[in-house]
């Protein structure tokens, strides 16, 4: 035990985080001890969900903060391979909630899905604490892969459903709903900030097992809160229809079977890339066909010359989508300039052919619903670039902070708390800003906000590069540039993620709303995998990251993001017209909570509910 007089910055930050956690737990005990059905104007069930989600985010973000260091320092993977594993892991985390939301909506109900997901997550975080002797030849590494699999599948069942239950505590017309999600949102980010600090501190200062063990304890604490607070839910999150015990256990068996599949899958990142390609072709291809033909004519092939155009669109998709996705996933490694030039021309031809078919069909028949789908596709297509850069935070940026930043005695993983802290401070300001601009008719459109998000993410990269270069490659980079990087990344996140989610909900036709939400999160998953590929590129040919190579990659993608931002801002008036906001009408969304999404979290984008 250190003498207080010898405490350094990292020790003090951890102690402050512990005190803040104690304050929140005291508030929780006060609420739990109250005999009134409400606290501060909201049902007690809201606060139960607040603390359950706070602990889940505590465990998830705490583990995420030290994962890249665990891969490089304990299992001795190269920097490139570690970034690729990190990207594959986070991409799967964003795909599984689609399945978890579906099973909960149709069969299990949100409460049992959350409980099952929490158990899987607790198992996964506990298995992460099994260290072995280290190195890739240690058989204990199979326990590590199993731990990742449990966390991935558990996230699918829990993250997709817990915030739906927040909405189910209120009527659709209840004016307290926005305030409720604000409170819940606070729990997400408080958990994320405290988890990165405390788990990161223990993991890097004392031992990996202690850090991951604390994450596991956090998840178990969340489960205890959730189970003990069942009565406060007042029936929210129950199954849509009675389910037999055998059927229920069959669904749990499906979840465990998914763990086994993911255990095998996460070890082979190339397979994940191929699955993303195949599923992307099918999903986006179907969305394009629905938007171009089914919406205006009622069915694919019903309109004049539609059969010919459908065939041409199919050919275009075959030429463009596979190659475009290959180029998108592989661009970080630089193969475009080296050997994919013919593929790039074929992809361009396919894109122009597809664009031509869409233009011809638009000229044949004006349809507002189809135009909105085109706007949706435009916004969805920007996800991989933004999240591919943003998610460097837990990978290459984490390694850069550890090795090349003058951070004093603060463990590098603690810097992962900057984003959720910025979110807590800035999200209310952004909400007020949009409202203030909206009242004056000056609020930017959704596509313009996407352009601003890309510009800020690109600028974050460039400022980090310029700051590091200004002080010399051989010198340690001042920590202020890390804070500036995360500030711009966070403001970019606030311009894109909540805005994009709102646009998907507003613009998607009811009969394909879940499909569109699935496409949104699929492209978010692609963005996470792209992040792994970009991080892999920072390792260069030898696989070990150098400061010069990282700055080179960051500068290249910084300018790519700035260029994309300029292009998006230039075409944003056209995309805004496609949205036809003047003809949008309110619709009956059914029960409270259905189709809602998780509020913006620190570095974690909103999750689909009932997709």
C-alpha positions in Angstrom: 0.0 0.0 0.0 1.4 3.3 -1.1 2.0 6.1 1.4 -0.3 9.0 0.4 2.7 11.3 0.2 4.0 9.2 -2.7 0.8 9.1 -4.7 1.1 10.2 -8.3 -1.5 11.6 -10.8 -2.8 8.2 -11.7 -3.4 7.3 -8.0 -5.3 10.6 -7.4 -7.5 10.1 -10.5 -8.4 6.6 -9.3 -9.2 7.8 -5.8 -11.4 10.6 -7.2 -13.2 8.1 -9.4 -13.7 5.8 -6.4 -15.2 8.7 -4.5 -17.6 9.6 -7.3 -18.6 6.0 -7.6 -19.4 6.0 -3.8 -21.5 9.1 -4.2 -23.6 7.5 -6.9 -24.0 4.3 -4.9 -25.1 6.3 -1.9 -27.8 8.0 -4.1 -28.8 4.6 -5.3 -29.2 3.3 -1.7 -31.3 6.4 -0.9 -33.6 5.7 -3.8 -33.9 2.0 -3.1 -34.7 2.7 0.6 -37.5 5.1 -0.3 -41.0 3.7 0.1 -42.4 6.1 -2.5 -43.1 4.7 -6.0 -41.3 7.7 -7.6 -38.2 9.7 -7.0 -37.6 13.2 -8.3 -40.7 12.9 -10.5 -39.7 9.6 -12.2 -40.6 6.0 -11.4 -38.1 4.0 -9.3 -37.8 1.6 -12.2 -35.9 4.2 -14.1 -33.2 4.4 -11.5 -33.0 0.7 -11.2 -32.3 0.6 -15.0 -29.9 3.5 -14.6 -27.7 1.6 -12.1 -28.0 -1.7 -13.9 -26.8 0.0 -17.2 -24.2 2.0 -15.3 -22.5 -1.2 -14.0 -22.8 -2.9 -17.5 -21.0 0.1 -19.1 -18.5 0.2 -16.3 -17.5 -3.4 -17.0 -17.6 -3.1 -20.8 -15.6 0.1 -21.1 -13.2 -0.9 -18.4 -12.4 -4.1 -20.3 -12.2 -2.2 -23.6 -9.7 0.4 -22.1 -7.0 -2.3 -21.4 -7.8 -4.8 -24.2 -5.2 -3.6 -26.7 -2.5 -3.6 -23.9 -3.6 -7.1 -22.9 -3.2 -8.3 -26.4 0.2 -6.7 -27.0 1.8 -7.1 -23.6 0.3 -10.4 -22.2 -0.6 -12.5 -25.3 2.3 -10.9 -27.2 0.4 -10.2 -30.5 2.0 -7.7 -32.8 0.6 -4.2 -32.8 -1.0 -4.8 -36.2 -2.6 -8.1 -35.2 -3.8 -6.7 -31.9 -5.6 -3.8 -33.7 -7.2 -6.2 -36.1 -8.4 -8.4 -33.3 -9.8 -5.3 -31.5 -11.6 -4.2 -34.7 -13.1 -7.7 -35.3 -14.3 -7.9 -31.7 -15.9 -4.5 -31.6 -17.5 -5.1 -35.0 -19.2 -8.3 -33.8 -20.4 -6.4 -30.7 -22.4 -4.1 -33.0 -23.9 -7.0 -35.1 -25.3 -9.3 -32.3 -27.8 -6.7 -30.9 -29.9 -7.1 -34.0 -30.4 -10.8 -33.2 -30.8 -10.1 -29.5 -33.5 -7.5 -30.2 -35.4 -9.7 -32.5 -35.5 -12.7 -30.0 -36.6 -10.4 -27.2 -39.3 -8.7 -29.2 -40.7 -12.0 -30.6 -40.2 -14.4 -27.8 -38.3 -13.7 -24.6 -39.3 -10.2 -23.7 -36.7 -7.6 -22.8 -36.4 -8.4 -19.1 -35.4 -12.1 -19.6 -33.1 -11.1 -22.5 -31.3 -8.6 -20.4 -30.9 -11.1 -17.6 -29.5 -13.8 -19.9 -27.2 -11.3 -21.6 -26.0 -10.1 -18.2 -25.2 -13.6 -17.1 -23.2 -14.2 -20.3 -21.4 -10.8 -19.8 -20.5 -11.7 -16.2 -19.1 -15.0 -17.4 -17.1 -13.4 -20.1 -15.6 -10.7 -17.9 -14.7 -13.3 -15.2 -13.0 -15.5 -17.8 -11.0 -12.5 -18.9 -9.4 -12.6 -15.5 -7.9 -16.0 -16.3 -4.4 -14.9 -17.4 -2.4 -18.1 -17.8 1.4 -17.6 -18.3 0.9 -15.4 -21.5 2.1 -15.8 -25.0 0.3 -17.2 -28.0 1.4 -20.7 -27.3 -0.2 -20.8 -23.9 -3.3 -23.0 -24.1 -5.1 -20.5 -21.8 -5.5 -18.3 -24.8 -8.5 -20.4 -25.7 -10.1 -19.2 -22.5 -9.5 -15.6 -23.7 -11.2 -16.3 -27.0 -14.1 -17.8 -25.1 -14.3 -14.7 -22.9 -14.6 -12.5 -25.9 -17.3 -14.7 -27.3 -19.4 -14.6 -24.1 -19.1 -10.8 -24.0 -20.0 -10.4 -27.7 -23.2 -12.6 -27.4 -24.0 -11.2 -24.0 -23.9 -7.6 -25.4 -26.3 -8.7 -28.1 -28.9 -9.8 -25.6 -28.4 -6.9 -23.1 -27.6 -3.8 -25.1 -30.4 -4.3 -27.5 -33.1 -4.4 -24.9 -32.4 -2.5 -21.6 -33.2 1.0 -23.0 -36.4 -0.3 -24.5 -37.5 -0.9 -21.0 -36.9 2.7 -20.1 -39.5 3.7 -22.7 -42.0 1.1 -21.5 -42.1 2.8 -18.1 -43.9 5.8 -19.7 -46.8 6.4 -22.0 -45.9 7.6 -25.5 -47.4 11.0 -24.7 -45.7 11.3 -21.3 -43.7 14.6 -21.3 -41.2 13.0 -18.8 -39.9 10.6 -21.5 -37.1 12.9 -22.8 -36.0 13.6 -19.2 -36.0 9.9 -18.4 -33.7 9.1 -21.3 -31.4 12.0 -20.3 -31.1 10.4 -16.8 -30.5 7.0 -18.3 -28.0 8.4 -20.7 -26.1 9.9 -17.7 -25.8 6.4 -16.3 -24.3 5.1 -19.5 -21.6 7.7 -19.5 -20.9 7.7 -15.8 -20.3 4.0 -15.9 -18.1 4.3 -19.0 -16.0 7.0 -17.4 -15.6 5.3 -14.0 -15.0 1.9 -15.5 -12.1 3.1 -17.8 -10.4 4.8 -14.9 -10.7 2.1 -12.2 -10.4 -1.0 -14.4 -7.6 0.6 -16.4 -5.8 1.7 -13.2 -5.9 -1.8 -11.7 -5.2 -3.6 -15.0 -2.1 -1.5 -15.8 -0.8 -0.8 -12.3 -1.5 -4.0 -10.4 -2.3 -6.8 -12.7 -4.5 -7.8 -15.7 -6.6 -10.2 -13.6 -7.4 -7.5 -11.0 -8.6 -5.1 -13.8 -10.7 -7.7 -15.6 -11.9 -9.1 -12.2 -13.2 -5.6 -11.3 -15.0 -5.5 -14.6 -16.6 -8.8 -13.8 -17.6 -7.6 -10.3 -19.2 -4.6 -11.9 -21.3 -6.7 -14.2 -22.4 -8.9 -11.3 -23.4 -5.8 -9.4 -25.5 -4.7 -12.3 -27.2 -8.1 -12.4 -28.0 -7.9 -8.7 -29.5 -4.5 -9.1 -31.6 -5.7 -12.0 -32.9 -8.8 -10.3 -33.7 -7.1 -7.0 -35.4 -4.2 -8.8 -37.9 -6.4 -10.7 -40.9 -5.1 -8.8 -40.0 -1.5 -9.7 -40.4 -2.3 -13.4 -44.2 -2.7 -13.0 -44.3 -5.4 -15.7 -42.1 -3.6 -18.3 -40.1 -5.9 -20.5 -42.1 -9.0 -20.2 -42.6 -11.5 -23.0 -45.2 -10.6 -25.7 -46.9 -13.9 -25.1 -46.5 -16.8 -22.6 -43.5 -19.0 -23.6 -43.2 -22.6 -22.6 -40.3 -23.6 -20.4 -38.9 -25.8 -23.2 -39.1 -23.1 -25.8 -37.4 -20.6 -23.4 -34.6 -23.0 -22.7 -34.2 -23.6 -26.5 -33.6 -19.9 -27.0 -31.0 -19.9 -24.2 -29.4 -22.9 -25.9 -29.3 -20.9 -29.2 -27.5 -18.1 -27.3 -24.9 -20.6 -25.9 -24.5 -22.1 -29.4 -23.8 -18.6 -30.7 -21.1 -18.3 -28.1 -19.5 -21.4 -29.6 -19.7 -20.0 -33.1 -18.3 -16.6 -32.1 -15.5 -18.4 -30.2 -14.3 -19.9 -33.4 -15.1 -16.9 -35.5 -13.2 -14.2 -33.5 -10.0 -16.1 -33.9 -10.1 -15.7 -37.7 -10.4 -12.1 -38.6 -10.3 -12.7 -42.4 -13.5 -14.8 -42.0 -15.2 -12.0 -40.3 -14.2 -9.7 -43.2 -15.7 -12.1 -45.7 -18.9 -12.4 -43.7 -19.2 -8.6 -43.6 -18.7 -8.6 -47.4 -21.4 -11.2 -48.1 -23.9 -9.9 -45.6 -23.3 -6.4 -46.8 -24.0 -7.3 -50.4 -27.2 -9.0 -49.5 -28.4 -6.3 -47.1 -27.5 -3.2 -49.0 -28.5 -4.7 -52.3 -32.0 -5.5 -51.0 -32.3 -2.0 -49.6 -31.4 -0.5 -52.9 -33.9 -2.6 -54.8 -36.7 -1.9 -52.3 -35.9 1.9 -52.5 -35.7 2.0 -56.3 -38.5 -0.3 -57.3 -40.8 -1.6 -54.5 -41.7 1.7 -52.9 -42.9 3.5 -56.0 -44.6 0.5 -57.7 -45.7 -1.7 -54.8 -43.5 -4.6 -55.8 -40.1 -5.2 -57.5 -40.6 -5.5 -61.3 -44.1 -4.0 -61.4 -43.3 -0.7 -63.0 -42.6 0.1 -66.7 -39.3 -1.4 -67.9 -38.6 -2.3 -64.3 -37.6 -5.9 -65.1 -34.8 -4.6 -67.4 -33.8 -2.0 -64.8 -33.9 -4.6 -62.0 -31.5 -6.8 -64.1 -29.2 -3.9 -64.7 -29.3 -2.9 -61.0 -28.5 -6.5 -60.1 -25.5 -6.4 -62.4 -24.4 -3.1 -61.0 -24.6 -4.4 -57.5 -22.6 -7.5 -58.4 -19.9 -5.2 -59.9 -19.9 -2.4 -57.4 -20.8 -3.6 -53.9 -18.3 -6.5 -53.5 -15.4 -4.6 -54.9 -16.4 -1.3 -53.2 -16.5 -3.1 -49.8 -13.2 -4.9 -50.5 -11.7 -1.5 -51.3 -13.3 0.0 -48.2 -12.0 -2.7 -45.9 -8.6 -3.0 -47.5 -7.8 0.6 -48.1 -6.0 0.9 -44.7 -3.4 -1.6 -45.9 -2.7 0.3 -49.1 -3.5 -2.4 -51.7 -5.5 0.1 -53.9 -2.4 1.8 -55.1 -0.4 -1.4 -55.4 -2.7 -3.9 -57.1 -6.4 -3.1 -57.1 -6.5 -0.4 -59.8 -8.5 -2.7 -62.2 -10.9 -3.5 -59.4 -11.3 0.1 -58.7 -12.3 0.8 -62.3 -14.8 -2.1 -62.3 -16.3 -0.8 -59.1 -16.6 2.7 -60.5 -18.4 1.3 -63.6 -20.7 -0.7 -61.4 -21.4 2.4 -59.3 -22.2 4.6 -62.3 -24.4 1.8 -63.8 -26.3 1.6 -60.5 -26.6 5.4 -60.3 -27.9 5.5 -63.8 -30.6 3.0 -63.1 -31.7 4.9 -60.0 -31.8 8.2 -61.9 -33.8 6.6 -64.7 -36.3 5.2 -62.2 -36.5 8.5 -60.4 -37.3 10.3 -63.7 -40.0 7.6 -64.5 -41.9 8.3 -61.3 -41.5 10.8 -58.5 -41.9 9.1 -55.1 -41.1 10.8 -51.8 -40.7 7.5 -49.9 -38.1 6.4 -52.4 -36.3 9.7 -52.2 -36.1 9.4 -48.4 -34.6 5.9 -48.8 -32.0 7.4 -51.1 -31.2 9.9 -48.4 -31.0 7.1 -45.8 -28.5 5.2 -48.0 -26.4 8.3 -48.4 -26.2 8.7 -44.6 -25.6 5.0 -44.0 -22.7 5.0 -46.4 -20.8 7.6 -44.3 -20.7 5.3 -41.2 -17.6 3.2 -42.0 -15.3 6.2 -42.6 -16.3 8.1 -39.4 -16.4 5.1 -37.1 -13.3 3.6 -38.7 -11.4 6.8 -37.5 -13.3 7.3 -34.3 -12.6 3.7 -33.0 -8.9 4.2 -33.2 -9.4 5.4 -29.6 -9.3 2.0 -28.1 -6.7 0.7 -30.5 -3.8 2.6 -32.2 -4.6 5.8 -30.3 -4.4 3.9 -27.0 -1.0 2.5 -28.0 0.2 6.0 -29.2 -0.8 7.5 -25.8 1.0 4.8 -24.0 4.3 5.0 -25.9 4.6 8.5 -27.4 2.7 11.0 -25.2 4.1 12.9 -22.2 1.3 11.8 -19.8 3.2 11.9 -16.5 2.4 9.0 -14.3 -1.2 8.5 -15.6 -1.8 5.0 -17.1 -2.6 5.3 -20.8 -5.9 3.4 -20.4 -7.3 6.2 -18.2 -7.3 8.5 -21.1 -10.2 6.5 -22.5 -12.4 8.2 -19.9 -11.9 11.6 -21.7 -14.6 10.8 -24.3 -17.4 9.9 -21.9 -16.6 12.9 -19.7 -16.7 15.2 -22.7 -20.0 13.5 -23.7 -21.5 14.2 -20.2 -20.4 17.9 -20.4 -21.2 18.6 -24.1 -24.3 16.6 -25.0 -26.7 19.0 -23.2 -25.0 21.9 -24.9 -25.4 20.4 -28.3 -29.0 19.6 -27.6 -29.6 23.2 -26.6 -27.6 24.5 -29.6 -29.7 22.5 -32.1 -32.9 23.7 -30.4 -31.7 27.4 -30.4 -30.7 27.2 -34.1 -33.9 25.4 -35.0 -36.1 28.1 -33.5 -34.3 30.6 -35.8 -34.5 28.4 -38.9 -30.7 28.0 -39.0 -30.2 24.4 -37.7 -28.0 22.4 -40.1 -29.7 19.5 -41.9 -28.8 15.9 -41.0 -26.5 15.5 -44.0 -24.8 18.8 -43.2 -24.2 17.6 -39.6 -22.7 14.4 -41.0 -20.3 16.6 -43.1 -19.4 18.6 -39.9 -18.8 15.3 -38.1 -16.4 14.1 -40.7 -14.6 17.5 -40.8 -14.1 17.4 -37.0 -12.9 13.8 -37.1 -10.4 14.7 -39.8 -9.3 17.8 -38.0 -8.8 15.7 -34.8 -6.3 13.5 -36.8 -4.5 16.5 -38.3 -4.2 18.4 -35.1 -2.7 15.4 -33.4 -0.3 14.9 -36.3 0.7 18.6 -36.5 1.2 18.8 -32.7 3.4 15.7 -32.6 5.4 16.9 -35.6 5.9 20.4 -34.2 7.6 19.0 -31.1 9.7 16.5 -33.1 9.3 12.8 -33.9 11.9 11.9 -31.3 10.2 13.9 -28.5 7.2 13.0 -26.5 4.0 14.6 -27.7 2.4 17.0 -25.2 -0.7 15.6 -23.6 -2.8 18.6 -24.6 -3.0 17.3 -28.2 -4.6 14.1 -26.9 -7.3 16.2 -25.1 -7.8 18.2 -28.3 -8.0 15.0 -30.4 -10.8 13.5 -28.1 -12.6 16.9 -27.9 -13.0 17.1 -31.7 -13.8 13.4 -32.0 -16.5 13.8 -29.4 -18.1 16.8 -31.0 -18.0 14.9 -34.3 -19.7 12.0 -32.6 -22.4 14.3 -31.3 -23.0 15.6 -34.8 -23.4 12.2 -36.3 -24.6 9.4 -34.1 -27.7 10.7 -32.4 -28.5 12.7 -35.6 -28.2 9.6 -37.8 -30.3 7.5 -35.5 -33.1 10.1 -35.5 -32.9 10.3 -39.3 -33.3 6.6 -39.6 -36.4 6.6 -37.4 -38.0 9.6 -39.1 -37.3 8.7 -42.7 -37.7 4.9 -43.0 -41.1 3.6 -44.1 -42.7 1.6 -41.4 -42.6 -1.8 -43.2 -38.8 -1.6 -43.5 -38.0 0.4 -40.4 -36.2 -2.6 -38.7 -34.4 -3.4 -41.9 -33.1 0.2 -42.2 -32.0 0.1 -38.5 -30.2 -3.2 -39.2 -28.4 -1.6 -42.2 -27.4 1.4 -40.0 -25.8 -0.9 -37.3 -24.3 -3.2 -39.9 -22.4 -0.3 -41.4 -21.4 0.7 -37.9 -20.0 -2.8 -37.5 -18.1 -2.4 -40.8 -16.7 0.9 -39.5 -15.4 -0.9 -36.4 -13.7 -3.5 -38.6 -12.3 -0.8 -40.8 -10.9 0.7 -37.6 -9.0 -2.6 -37.1 -7.7 -2.4 -40.6 -6.5 1.2 -40.2 -4.9 0.2 -36.9 -3.3 -2.7 -38.6 -1.7 -0.4 -41.1 -0.1 1.7 -38.4 2.1 -1.3 -37.7 3.7 -1.1 -41.1 5.4 -4.2 -42.7 6.9 -5.4 -39.5 3.7 -5.3 -37.5 5.1 -3.0 -34.8 3.8 0.5 -34.6 6.2 3.4 -35.0 5.4 7.0 -34.3 6.3 8.1 -37.8 4.1 5.4 -39.4 1.1 6.2 -37.2 1.3 9.9 -37.9 1.6 9.1 -41.7 -1.6 7.0 -41.6 -3.4 9.5 -39.4 -2.5 12.4 -41.7 -3.6 10.5 -44.8 -7.0 9.6 -43.3 -7.4 13.1 -41.8 -7.2 14.6 -45.2 -9.5 11.9 -46.6 -12.1 12.8 -43.9 -11.7 16.5 -44.7 -12.2 15.8 -48.4 -15.2 13.6 -47.8 -16.6 16.3 -45.5 -16.4 19.0 -48.2 -18.1 16.7 -50.7 -20.9 15.9 -48.2 -21.5 19.5 -47.4 -21.6 20.4 -51.1 -24.3 17.8 -51.8 -26.2 18.1 -48.5 -28.8 20.5 -50.0 -29.7 17.8 -52.5 -29.9 15.1 -49.9 -32.0 17.4 -47.7 -34.5 17.8 -50.6 -34.6 14.0 -50.9 -35.7 13.9 -47.2 -39.0 15.8 -48.1 -39.4 16.9 -44.5 -42.3 19.1 -45.5 -44.5 16.1 -46.3 -43.5 13.9 -43.3 -46.5 12.9 -41.2 -46.7 11.6 -37.6 -47.4 7.9 -37.4 -48.7 5.6 -34.6 -45.6 3.8 -33.3 -47.6 1.4 -31.2 -46.4 0.5 -27.7 -44.0 2.6 -25.7 -40.4 1.5 -26.2 -40.9 -0.3 -29.5 -38.4 0.7 -32.1 -36.5 3.0 -29.7 -32.8 3.0 -29.5 -30.2 3.4 -26.8 -29.2 7.0 -26.1 -25.8 8.1 -27.2 -23.1 6.5 -25.1 -19.4 7.1 -24.8 -17.9 5.8 -27.9 -20.7 3.4 -28.3 -23.3 4.2 -30.9 -27.0 3.7 -30.2 -28.2 0.2 -30.4 -31.2 -1.2 -32.3 -34.2 -2.2 -30.3 -36.5 -4.8 -31.8 -34.7 -4.8 -35.1 
